[in-house]
Amino acid sequence: MITVSAAEPGDAAAIAALLEDLDRFYGATECGPPDQRMGQINEAIFTSPPSAHALLARDGSQVAGLAAYSFLWPAVGSTRSLYLKELYVPAAYRGQGVGKLLMHAVFEAAAKLGCSRVEWTTDTSNTAAQAFYARLGLPRYPRGVSPSDKPCPSPRVAVRDPGSSSPAWRSRCRDRVPPGRELARPQAEPSGRPVRARKGGNIMRSVMLVGVGVLITLAGGIFALQGVGVLGGSVMSGVTFWAVAGPVIAVVGLAIAVIGLRRRLAS
């Protein structure tokens, strides 16, 4: 049975091996002497106060995965954010739910410590990791853009009400991630106020488009039926022009309605 618990000083060698495996996964060819790596791990995790924290998935005496995190401050108000730096499961344990166990333990740690956010990123090319988070209900967000407009990791944020004792978390997207910094604030208007999405106006316009499109489609259908003589009692009845123009008007109306519907779904 696989369990998850906090790393202990005796785990330094196992953590070093996992991190070496992780480095090679990302293409590293040299990882430094083992003693040096263990010293760095002990200094980062097992000193007081520690600069980072680690959770380990354990399969008996074997280490089956690692979640390494630290804290960012401030987050919401004066609360902390838990930043998940690395989540790694070696090949032998993939597909067995180890990553899911580690993520649950990370969220439990964040809730216990009163964090208002859990934040992490994935490389834009790491589709396997993105699919993993999507299966957990944390879908990929729009790709971040650095100040130089070069691609940077895709941000993922889970947010909890800092005033709530509930362990429930929700996904949240931020659009820009300056490398190495907390996710960016919204752009400002000339007045200095943040730009806010005007969703209400967009929804109203899309609904109006759908309504106008439906009316035009119905009118085109009526004109066509009158043109071919199915509907009588009008100057358009039996007129060839309306038999031809009616379907064209109906298609135009249908196109307008579809455009409005797509904008509504996207808003």
N, C-alpha and C positions, 0 to 999 in steps of 0.2 A: 504494500500500500504506500502510495506517495503522499508525503506530508510536506508542509511548508512552515519554516520557522526562521527566526533571525539568525544571521551568520554569527559564529563564535570564533575567538582567536585560533582555535584548532582547525578551522576551515580554511585558513589562508592559502595552503598549498592547493586545495581543491579549487578555490576561487581563481588562483593564478592559472591553473590549467584551463579553466573555463574561459578566462579572458584571452589566453593564448589561442584557444580554439576560435573564439570570436574574432580576434585580429586576423587570423588566417582566412576566416569566412569572408572578411572584407578585403582580402588580397595582400595582407602583410606577409613578408618573407622572413623577417627577423623580428623577434619579440623580446630580446634582451635576456640576460641571465636570470634563472629562476630565483636565486637569492635576492636579486635586486627587485624583482617583481613582488615577491612576498613582503619585502621591507616596505615597498610603496603601499601595498594593501593594508598592512598593519598600521602604517602611519595615517592612512585615510579613514579607515573604518574603526580601528580598535584603540584609538587614542581618546583622550577626554579633553575637550569635547570632540567628537568625530566630525569630519568634514563631509562624510557620506555614510550611507547605510546600505545594507544588503539583506535580501531575503533569499533563502535557498530552498529549492525543492529537493527533498531527500527520498531516496528509494533504499531504505535500510542504511547501509554505510556508504552508498554511492550518492553523489550529488547529481541531480537530474535537471537542474536549471537554476538560473540566477535572475534576480530583479535588483538593480542598483539604483538608488534614488538619493536625492538631497532636497533641500527646501529653498524656496524663493520667497522673499519678503520685500515689500508688501504685495498682497494679492488683492482680495476684496476688502476694502477698508484697511484694517491693521492685521488681517488674518494672513496665514501662510499658504503657500501653494506647494504641493508635493510635485517635484519634477522627476519623472522617470527617465533616467539617462540610458539605461540598458535593460533590455529583457532578452534573455538568451536561453535557448534549450538546445542541448547537443543533439546531433542527428539520431542517436540511438533511442532518444525519448520523444521524438517528435510524433505528433499524431495520437498521443495518449492523454491529452487534456492537461499536460503540465503547464503550458503557457496560461491557460484559463485559470488554473489554481493560483499561479503567481499573480495574475492580474487581480483576482478577487482579494488576495492577501494585501496587495498594494492599496486597494480602495479601503479595505478594513483599517489598515494602518493610518491612512489619511483621515478617515472619519474619527478614529480614536484620538488623534492628535489635534482635531479641530481645524483641519485644513479646509479651505473653501474651494480648492481646485486640485485636480490632478492633471498634469500637462505632460505631453511627450510628443516626439516627432518620428516620422519614418522617412527614409530616403525615398525620393520620387521613383527610383528604379526598383525598390524593394516591394514588388507586387505581392509576394507571399505574406509579408508582414501586414500589408494593407488589407488583404483578404482575411487574415486572422482577426484583425480589429473589427472588420465589418461583420464577421460572424458573431462577435460579442455585442453587436448593436452600436458600435462606435465607428461609423462610416468615414471614409476618407473625405477630408475637407478640401476646398480649393487650394491649389499649390501656393505656398508663400512666395513672395518676391522680395529680393533684397534691394537695398537702395540703388544698386548698380543694375537692377533689372535682370540679374542672373537668378536661375532657379535655386531655391533652397528647400530644406525639408518641409514636408507637408505637416502643418500643425494639427494637433488633436487636443481637445480640452474637455474634461468632464467637470461639471460645476455642481457644488452643493450649497444650499443656502447657509451662510455662516451662522445664522441665528437659530438654525434648526438642529434638533438632536437626531433627526431621521438619517439613516445611512443611505438614502436614495440619492443617486447622482444622475445628471442629465448631460447629454452631449452639447457642446457649444463650439461654434466655428469662429475663428478670427482669420482675417484674410491676408495679413502681411506679417512676416516674421523676420525682422532684421537679425542676421546671423549672430549668434552668441548673446542676444539680448532678449528681454521679455517681449512678448508679442506686441506689435505696435498699436498705438491709439488711433482712432479715426482721424482722417484729415480734417482740417479746420476751414471754415468759411472765412471770408475776409473779415467778418466781425469777430472772429476768434472762437465762435461757438462750434462744437463738433457737428459734422454733417450727419444728419439722421435720415435713414431710409424713409421715403415717403410712400409707404405701402398702400395707405388708404386711397390715394389718388390713382395709383396704378391699378388697383382692384376695380375701382369705379369705372375707369376707362375700358378695362377689359370686359366688364359686364355689359357696358353700353355697346361695345363692338359686337358681342354675341347677340344682344337683342336686336340691333340694327340688321345684322346679317340674317337672322331668322326671319325678320319682317320682309326683307328684300327677297329671300328665298320663297316665302309664301306668295308674295306679289308676283314673282316670276312664274310660279306654278299656275296661279290663277290666270295670268295673261296667256300662257300657253294653252290652257284648257279652253279659254274663250276663242283663241285664234283658230283652234282646230274644230270649233263648233260644239264642244261638249257642254260648255256653259253658254247659255243664251242671255238675251235681255240687255246687251251692251253694244255700243258702237264698235267694239273690238271683236265681237263675235263673228267668226267666219273670215276674219281678215288674215291673210297669209303672213303679213309682217309680224303680227303678234304671235303667230304659231312658231315663228323662227326666233324672234327676240325674247319671248318668254323663257325658254330654257336657258338662254345665255344669261339673262338677269338672275335666274335662280342659281346658276353656278357661281356667279359673282357674289351673291348673297351668302351662299354656303362657304365660300372661301373667306369672306369677312368674319363669319361666325367661327370658323376653325381658328383663324388668327387670334380672335378674342379669347377663345377657350384656351389656347396654348399660353397666352400671356397670363391668363388667370391662374393656370396651374403652375406657372413659373414664378408667380409673385408670392 
